[in-house]
Amino acid sequence: MGHTAFLIIDMQNDFCLPGAPFEVKGAMEVAKKIREALQACRKHGLYVVHVFRYYRPDGSDVEITRYDKFVQVGGALIEGTKGGEIVDELKPIEGEYLICKKRWSAFFQTELDNLLKRLGVDQVVVTGVQTPNCIRGTVWDANSLDYEVIVLTDGTGASSPEVHEANLNDMKNIGIKLMTVEEFIKSLPNPPKDDLVEKIRNNVLKAKLESRT
């Protein structure tokens, strides 16, 4: 049995904040649901991977299909800018992993697959925005690389509910597991790993003490 990694994709200010250059409508509501799942993952000791996108200020590495919009908005998702930062609700903490990607999929020409394999991960939980682009691209690649994939239906979002649901349905049809944030949290071990280990240690210690009396 391997390990699970919790992936948070593109939850950056330039994608998520109202009026942002590449705003995905409703992204901040999605952020609230991701935060619920993130807190549970931290409590249970799951690997957390923050995936984000940076562009060069001159736009020389922007996708050809997005370049015109990049120029139109005066640049976005540039390293060192407020817009490129991960939203406050989901800021990484020490020990969590950071992956910078240049294209839709979190696996495309990044070290993500190498990292997950070194960690012994065989299941990924995918969250973030937006569903038809970076979420779908990541899910398809994860599936091709033989990871078990879970997509959190309310921990992901698109420009419209119709687009979101259509893409979730496509994922489901290739065997991807869909769960709500609540269902995912309930599926985690109870008590959390740390509490369980401590309970086992206490029981062992108690048994040793009793054996001496």
C-alpha positions as CSV (number, residue, x, y, z in Angstrom):
1,M,0.0,0.0,0.0
2,G,1.5,3.3,-1.0
3,H,0.8,6.9,0.0
4,T,-1.6,9.7,-1.0
5,A,-0.6,13.1,-2.2
6,F,-3.0,16.1,-2.0
7,L,-2.5,18.3,-5.1
8,I,-3.6,22.0,-5.1
9,I,-3.4,23.4,-8.6
10,D,-3.2,27.1,-9.7
11,M,-4.8,28.6,-6.7
12,Q,-3.0,31.9,-7.3
13,N,-4.3,35.5,-7.0
14,D,-4.2,36.1,-10.7
15,F,-6.6,33.1,-11.2
16,C,-8.7,33.4,-8.1
17,L,-9.3,37.0,-6.9
18,P,-12.4,38.8,-8.3
19,G,-11.3,41.0,-11.2
20,A,-8.0,39.2,-11.6
21,P,-6.4,39.0,-15.1
22,F,-7.3,35.3,-15.6
23,E,-10.1,35.1,-13.1
24,V,-12.0,31.8,-12.8
25,K,-15.4,32.8,-11.4
26,G,-16.2,31.3,-8.1
27,A,-12.6,30.3,-7.4
28,M,-12.6,31.8,-3.9
29,E,-15.5,29.6,-2.9
30,V,-13.5,26.7,-4.2
31,A,-10.6,27.9,-2.1
32,K,-12.8,27.6,1.1
33,K,-13.6,24.0,0.3
34,I,-10.0,23.2,-0.5
35,R,-8.9,24.7,2.8
36,E,-11.2,22.3,4.6
37,A,-9.6,19.3,2.9
38,L,-6.1,20.8,3.3
39,Q,-6.5,21.1,7.1
40,A,-7.6,17.5,7.3
41,C,-4.7,16.4,5.1
42,R,-2.2,18.2,7.4
43,K,-3.8,16.7,10.4
44,H,-3.5,13.2,8.9
45,G,0.0,13.6,7.7
46,L,-0.7,13.3,3.9
47,Y,1.8,14.8,1.5
48,V,0.7,18.2,0.2
49,V,1.9,19.5,-3.2
50,H,1.2,23.1,-4.3
51,V,1.3,23.4,-8.0
52,F,1.5,26.9,-9.6
53,R,2.4,28.7,-12.8
54,Y,4.9,31.4,-13.4
55,Y,5.5,33.3,-16.7
56,R,8.4,35.5,-17.7
57,P,7.6,39.2,-17.7
58,D,8.1,39.4,-21.4
59,G,5.7,36.5,-22.1
60,S,8.2,34.5,-24.0
61,D,7.1,31.3,-22.2
62,V,3.3,31.8,-22.4
63,E,1.2,29.3,-24.3
64,I,0.5,30.5,-27.8
65,T,-3.2,30.2,-27.1
66,R,-2.9,32.5,-24.1
67,Y,-0.3,35.0,-25.3
68,D,-2.7,37.6,-26.7
69,K,-4.6,37.6,-23.4
70,F,-1.4,37.9,-21.4
71,V,-0.4,41.0,-23.5
72,Q,-3.9,42.4,-23.2
73,V,-3.9,42.3,-19.4
74,G,-0.4,43.7,-19.2
75,G,1.1,40.4,-17.9
76,A,0.1,38.0,-15.1
77,L,1.3,35.1,-13.0
78,I,4.8,36.6,-12.8
79,E,7.2,35.4,-10.1
80,G,7.7,37.9,-7.4
81,T,4.4,39.7,-8.0
82,K,1.3,39.7,-5.7
83,G,-0.7,38.2,-8.6
84,G,1.6,35.2,-8.8
85,E,1.3,34.3,-5.1
86,I,-0.9,31.5,-3.8
87,V,-4.1,32.8,-2.2
88,D,-3.8,33.6,1.5
89,E,-6.3,30.8,2.5
90,L,-4.0,28.1,1.0
91,K,-0.5,29.4,1.7
92,P,2.1,26.5,1.9
93,I,3.6,25.7,5.2
94,E,7.0,24.2,6.0
95,G,7.4,20.6,4.7
96,E,4.9,21.0,1.9
97,Y,6.1,20.6,-1.7
98,L,6.1,23.3,-4.5
99,I,5.9,22.5,-8.2
100,C,6.1,25.2,-10.8
101,K,4.6,24.3,-14.2
102,K,4.6,26.0,-17.5
103,R,1.7,24.3,-19.2
104,W,-1.7,22.9,-18.3
105,S,-0.7,19.6,-16.7
106,A,1.1,19.5,-13.4
107,F,3.1,16.6,-14.9
108,F,4.2,18.1,-18.2
109,Q,8.0,18.8,-18.1
110,T,8.0,19.1,-14.3
111,E,9.5,17.0,-11.5
112,L,6.1,16.0,-10.1
113,D,6.2,12.4,-11.3
114,N,9.7,11.9,-9.9
115,L,8.8,13.5,-6.6
116,L,5.7,11.3,-6.1
117,K,7.6,8.1,-7.0
118,R,10.4,9.0,-4.5
119,L,7.7,9.5,-1.9
120,G,6.1,6.2,-2.6
121,V,2.8,7.9,-3.7
122,D,0.4,5.8,-5.7
123,Q,-2.8,7.9,-5.2
124,V,-3.3,11.6,-5.9
125,V,-6.2,13.8,-4.8
126,V,-6.7,16.7,-7.3
127,T,-8.1,20.1,-6.4
128,G,-7.9,23.6,-7.8
129,V,-8.9,25.5,-11.0
130,Q,-9.9,25.2,-13.6
131,T,-11.6,21.9,-14.4
132,P,-11.4,21.7,-18.2
133,N,-7.8,22.9,-18.4
134,C,-5.2,22.3,-15.7
135,I,-7.3,20.0,-13.6
136,R,-8.3,17.8,-16.6
137,G,-4.8,17.9,-18.1
138,T,-3.3,16.8,-14.7
139,V,-5.9,14.1,-14.2
140,W,-5.3,12.6,-17.7
141,D,-1.6,12.5,-17.2
142,A,-1.9,11.0,-13.7
143,N,-4.1,8.3,-15.1
144,S,-1.7,7.6,-17.9
145,L,1.1,7.3,-15.3
146,D,-0.9,4.7,-13.4
147,Y,-1.8,6.8,-10.3
148,E,-5.1,6.2,-8.7
149,V,-6.9,9.6,-9.0
150,I,-9.5,11.2,-6.9
151,V,-11.0,14.5,-7.9
152,L,-12.9,16.6,-5.3
153,T,-16.0,17.9,-7.1
154,D,-16.4,20.9,-4.9
155,G,-12.7,21.4,-4.4
156,T,-12.4,22.1,-8.1
157,G,-14.1,24.7,-10.3
158,A,-14.6,26.1,-13.8
159,S,-15.9,29.3,-15.4
160,S,-19.5,27.8,-15.3
161,P,-21.2,25.0,-13.5
162,E,-22.1,23.4,-16.9
163,V,-18.5,23.3,-18.0
164,H,-17.5,21.9,-14.6
165,E,-20.0,19.1,-14.6
166,A,-19.3,18.1,-18.2
167,N,-15.6,17.7,-17.5
168,L,-16.3,15.8,-14.2
169,N,-18.5,13.4,-16.2
170,D,-15.7,12.8,-18.7
171,M,-13.3,12.0,-15.9
172,K,-15.8,9.7,-14.2
173,N,-16.2,7.9,-17.5
174,I,-12.5,6.9,-17.7
175,G,-12.6,5.6,-14.1
176,I,-11.6,8.6,-12.1
177,K,-13.1,8.6,-8.6
178,L,-15.2,11.7,-7.8
179,M,-15.7,12.7,-4.1
180,T,-17.0,15.8,-2.3
181,V,-14.7,17.4,0.2
182,E,-16.9,16.1,3.0
183,E,-16.8,12.5,1.6
184,F,-13.0,12.7,1.3
185,I,-12.5,13.9,4.8
186,K,-14.7,11.2,6.2
187,S,-12.7,8.6,4.3
188,L,-9.5,9.5,6.1
189,P,-8.4,7.3,9.0
190,N,-10.0,8.1,12.3
191,P,-8.1,8.9,14.6
192,P,-5.5,10.6,12.5
193,K,-2.1,8.8,12.0
194,D,-0.3,10.7,14.7
195,D,-3.1,10.1,17.3
196,L,-3.2,6.4,16.3
197,V,0.5,6.0,16.7
198,E,0.4,7.7,20.1
199,K,-2.5,5.5,21.2
200,I,-0.6,2.3,20.2
201,R,2.5,3.5,22.0
202,N,0.5,4.2,25.2
203,N,-1.2,0.8,25.0
204,V,2.2,-0.9,24.7
205,L,3.6,1.1,27.6
206,K,0.5,0.3,29.7
207,A,0.9,-3.4,28.9
208,K,4.6,-3.3,29.9
209,L,3.8,-1.6,33.2
210,E,1.0,-4.1,34.0
211,S,3.3,-7.0,33.3
212,R,5.7,-5.8,36.0
213,T,3.0,-5.6,38.7
